């Protein structure tokens, strides 16, 4: 047992060291003209409002920019300009030594409050489900037809790391939309998994600018920026609600219908 524990500790140390080396080599790009990822506004970088914070995962000072047109806040550019393979490796390193907290009570409270989630005959997908909560087994035990998808999680009897080839009535995700790299490409993948007339539920506190101390939070979308995205993706916002939980935590749920 001690040998196994020692190997595990060494593996965690190596993951942290890889992250430290990766981020020690990554420098902020030297640019004068910056183009918004959402509305394509392009102008001198001085036209953007700058937000700075310190990262908890080896990346040092984070710099984000607020577009003066659509008001999307995005960055850090060092992370956004990495290749998908490099980003995946960074996630693999952090997930080897860091686990998310159990968000099941929050997600379940939000979903049970949504009128569109009362139908147990509908099909549900938890997109980017992770491995830290019990939402899927809980809802399945209550008779819901639900599975989970996450490319970073090994598959089991109710989750898969292979993108489903079917379409669902309702796709929801929690604390995902702030992690995307290419807004239209990544969100189109979610929309493509929903039946026409079906619903997408995004749950995150980061529709406001908060939890900025991690480089994995790359986009903060407000209502104005979501208007651009909705028109491009063929979805319509049908409801938005902020939830305050008994332990002081809060989140926001936005429900979109696929046109």
C-alpha positions in Angstrom: 0.0 0.0 0.0 2.8 2.4 0.8 4.4 1.8 -2.5 1.2 2.5 -4.3 0.7 5.7 -2.3 4.3 6.8 -3.1 3.8 6.3 -6.8 0.6 8.3 -6.6 2.3 11.2 -4.8 5.1 11.2 -7.4 2.6 11.3 -10.2 0.9 14.3 -8.6 4.2 16.1 -8.2 5.1 15.4 -11.8 1.7 16.9 -13.0 2.3 20.0 -11.0 5.8 20.3 -12.3 4.6 20.0 -15.9 2.1 22.8 -15.3 4.7 25.0 -13.7 7.1 24.4 -16.6 4.3 25.0 -19.1 3.3 28.3 -17.6 6.8 29.5 -17.0 7.3 29.3 -20.8 4.0 30.9 -21.8 4.2 34.7 -22.2 1.5 37.2 -22.9 1.2 37.7 -26.7 2.5 41.1 -27.9 -0.4 42.5 -29.9 -1.7 46.0 -30.7 -5.0 45.0 -32.5 -7.4 42.7 -30.6 -10.4 41.1 -32.2 -13.4 40.0 -30.0 -14.2 36.3 -30.1 -17.9 36.9 -30.1 -18.8 40.0 -32.1 -15.6 40.4 -34.3 -15.0 43.9 -33.1 -11.4 44.7 -33.9 -9.5 47.7 -32.7 -6.4 48.8 -30.7 -6.1 46.8 -27.5 -6.4 50.1 -25.5 -10.1 50.2 -26.5 -10.7 47.2 -24.3 -11.2 47.3 -20.5 -8.5 45.2 -18.8 -9.2 42.8 -15.9 -6.3 41.2 -13.9 -6.3 38.5 -11.3 -3.9 35.8 -9.9 -4.3 32.2 -11.0 -4.5 29.3 -8.5 -3.1 26.8 -11.0 0.4 27.8 -11.8 -0.3 30.5 -14.4 0.6 33.6 -12.5 -1.1 36.8 -13.4 -4.2 36.5 -15.7 -5.2 39.2 -18.1 -8.7 39.4 -19.5 -10.3 41.9 -21.9 -13.8 43.3 -22.0 -15.1 44.1 -25.5 -16.6 47.6 -25.7 -19.3 46.4 -28.2 -20.7 43.1 -26.9 -19.2 43.4 -23.4 -17.9 39.8 -23.4 -14.9 39.4 -21.0 -12.4 36.9 -22.4 -8.9 35.7 -21.7 -6.2 34.8 -20.6 -4.9 35.0 -24.2 -2.0 32.6 -23.3 -4.5 29.8 -22.7 -6.9 30.8 -25.6 -4.1 30.6 -28.1 -2.8 27.2 -27.1 -3.6 24.2 -29.4 -6.4 21.9 -28.4 -3.9 19.2 -27.6 -1.9 21.5 -25.3 -5.1 22.6 -23.6 -6.2 19.0 -23.1 -2.8 18.2 -21.6 -3.1 21.1 -19.1 -6.6 19.8 -18.1 -5.2 16.3 -17.7 -2.4 17.6 -15.4 -4.7 19.6 -13.2 -7.3 16.8 -12.9 -4.6 14.4 -11.8 -4.3 16.3 -8.5 -7.4 18.4 -8.2 -11.0 17.4 -7.9 -14.1 19.7 -8.1 -16.5 19.8 -5.2 -19.8 18.0 -5.3 -22.2 20.4 -6.9 -25.1 17.9 -7.0 -27.4 19.7 -4.5 -27.2 22.9 -6.4 -27.7 21.3 -9.9 -30.7 19.3 -8.6 -32.3 22.3 -7.0 -32.0 24.2 -10.3 -33.2 21.5 -12.5 -36.2 20.6 -10.3 -37.2 24.3 -10.5 -37.2 24.3 -14.3 -40.7 23.6 -15.9 -39.0 22.0 -18.9 -37.5 19.4 -16.7 -40.7 17.9 -15.3 -41.1 15.5 -18.2 -39.6 12.1 -17.4 -40.4 10.8 -20.9 -38.0 13.3 -22.4 -34.4 12.4 -23.0 -31.7 14.3 -21.1 -27.9 14.8 -21.6 -25.6 16.1 -18.9 -22.9 17.7 -21.2 -19.4 17.9 -19.6 -20.7 16.0 -16.6 -17.4 15.5 -14.8 -17.1 12.9 -12.2 -17.6 14.7 -9.0 -21.4 14.7 -8.5 -24.3 12.4 -8.2 -26.9 14.2 -10.4 -27.1 11.5 -13.1 -27.6 8.5 -10.8 -30.0 10.5 -8.6 -32.2 11.4 -11.6 -32.0 8.0 -13.1 -33.2 6.5 -9.8 -36.2 8.8 -10.1 -37.1 7.5 -13.6 -35.4 10.1 -15.8 -33.9 9.0 -19.1 -30.5 10.6 -18.7 -26.9 10.0 -19.6 -23.7 12.1 -19.2 -20.9 13.0 -21.6 -17.5 14.3 -20.8 -14.4 13.8 -23.0 -12.1 13.9 -19.9 -14.0 11.2 -17.9 -13.8 7.4 -18.4 -17.1 6.0 -19.5 -19.3 3.8 -17.3 -22.9 2.5 -17.3 -24.4 6.0 -17.6 -21.6 8.3 -18.9 -19.5 8.3 -22.0 -16.4 10.1 -23.2 -17.5 9.6 -26.9 -19.7 12.3 -28.3 -23.2 10.8 -28.6 -24.6 10.3 -32.1 -28.2 10.9 -31.0 -30.2 14.0 -30.2 -31.8 14.9 -26.9 -34.9 16.8 -25.8 -32.9 18.6 -23.1 -29.2 19.2 -22.8 -27.8 20.9 -19.7 -24.4 21.7 -18.3 -23.1 23.2 -15.1 -20.0 25.4 -14.8 -19.1 24.7 -18.4 -19.8 27.7 -20.6 -17.1 29.7 -18.9 -14.5 27.1 -19.9 -14.9 27.2 -23.7 -12.1 28.1 -26.1 -14.0 28.9 -29.3 -17.5 30.3 -28.5 -19.3 29.4 -31.7 -17.5 26.1 -32.4 -17.8 24.8 -28.9 -21.4 25.9 -28.3 -22.5 24.7 -31.8 -21.5 21.2 -30.6 -24.0 21.5 -27.7 -26.7 22.9 -29.9 -26.2 20.1 -32.4 -27.1 17.5 -29.7 -30.5 19.0 -29.1 -33.7 18.2 -31.1 -35.4 21.0 -32.9 -37.7 22.6 -30.3 -35.6 21.2 -27.5 -33.9 23.0 -24.7 -30.4 23.9 -23.5 -29.8 24.9 -19.9 -26.6 26.6 -18.9 -25.9 26.8 -15.2 -23.1 28.9 -13.9 -22.3 31.8 -11.6 -20.0 33.1 -14.3 -22.6 34.9 -16.3 -21.3 37.5 -14.0 -17.6 38.3 -13.7 -16.7 36.1 -10.7 -14.4 33.2 -9.8 -11.7 34.9 -11.9 -8.8 33.2 -10.1 -8.4 30.3 -12.6 -7.1 30.4 -16.1 -9.7 27.7 -17.0 -12.4 30.4 -16.9 -11.9 31.9 -20.3 -15.3 33.6 -21.1 -17.8 35.6 -19.1 -20.9 36.1 -21.1 -23.5 38.7 -20.1 -27.0 39.2 -21.7 -25.6 41.5 -24.5 -22.9 39.0 -25.6 -25.5 36.1 -25.4 -27.6 38.0 -27.9 -24.9 37.7 -30.5 -24.3 34.0 -29.7 -28.0 33.2 -29.8 -28.6 34.7 -33.2 -25.6 32.9 -34.6 -26.6 29.5 -33.2 -30.3 29.6 -33.8 -31.4 29.5 -30.2 -33.7 31.7 -28.2 -33.4 32.7 -24.5 -36.7 31.7 -22.8 -35.8 32.2 -19.1 -33.1 33.4 -16.8 -33.0 33.1 -13.0 -30.4 33.6 -10.3 -30.4 31.1 -7.4 -29.3 31.7 -3.9 -28.6 28.6 -1.8 -28.8 28.1 1.9 -25.0 27.8 2.3 -24.4 31.2 0.7 -23.5 29.9 -2.7 -25.3 31.2 -5.8 -25.6 30.5 -9.5 -27.5 31.5 -12.6 -29.6 29.3 -14.9 -30.3 30.4 -18.5 -32.7 28.3 -20.6 -32.6 28.5 -24.4 -34.9 26.9 -26.9 -33.6 25.5 -30.2 -35.4 27.2 -33.1 
